[in-house]
Amino acid sequence: MNILGKRYLFFGLSLLFIIPGLIILFTGGLPLSIDFIGGSLLEITFDSKRPKPAEIIAIYESAGIQEVQVQTSELDLYIIRSEFLENEIRDEILTAISDTIGKPNVLRFNSVGPSIGAQVTTRGAQAVALAAVLVVLFIAWSFRGIKNAFRYGISAIIAMLHDVGIIFSVTAVGSYFFGWEINSLFLTALLTVIGFSMQDSIVVFDRIRENANIFRRLKYETLVNHSIIQTLQRSINTQLMTVEFLLLALAMFGGESLQEFSIVLLVGLMSGTYSSIFIAAPILVVWENREWTTWFRPKKAIA
């Protein structure tokens, strides 16, 4: 099986999944939740009447709150996101809703100040950056006996960025069609995917290192392709049997609050397995052959 012979097909397939989602993000902006930008979230239900979202928004605006979003679900649940609410304003709004529409059942109320939201965003970005740096250093040190060991670390980082791009693309599509937002659970899923992606890449790279000591005269591309095939079954079976089926069950039958997290994590872990085999290892071959020097040049005829 010549997997590396189709490496540019795999690169193109990844871009086909990543680019549309990133276009949605750049045109519509990041759908950040109150965890990152600050604000208040109120979840309510009504025993009898099912009001229109515009009626709830009008009550908020009459209280001086202009930035309001109302999302409904099939279970007659109203998820109301707004700018930061003081307790007095919240009680005033709930009283107005009770007098105008009907008594609401408050299921959840969370508030995050703008400073706390900015702090969460900064620390989340720092965590991702620190993880990337530590992985490069760890792989470079572990593979120090191999020529150009730093390439393995950088290739793993590129594969990780590929998985991050897939996650953001899926979230962008979900925000466009289903109103998904980037919240603290999204950050948890992102860090989990980064860990799994690095682990899978290290497994493939470790097999390449072992085979490099055994098959010294083998062409590098053939050596890498042979190593991929040896780890292919292990990578796929481990992911399917340990986490993918569980996450699929959560995505299908879990509560509404868990579905977005489950789907993002499910797609991210599948991408991590894919990238370790079809992205990270092929990048090593592209780098070894310096193929970028001939990408835009006509190929010479072979005598």
Helices and strands as residue ranges (DSSP letters): G 4-6, H 7-28, H 34-37, E 39-46, H 53-62, E 68-72, E 78-82, H 87-100, E 104-112, H 114-142, H 150-178, H 184-214, H 220-239, I 240-244, H 245-253, H 256-275, I 276-280, H 281-289, G 291-294
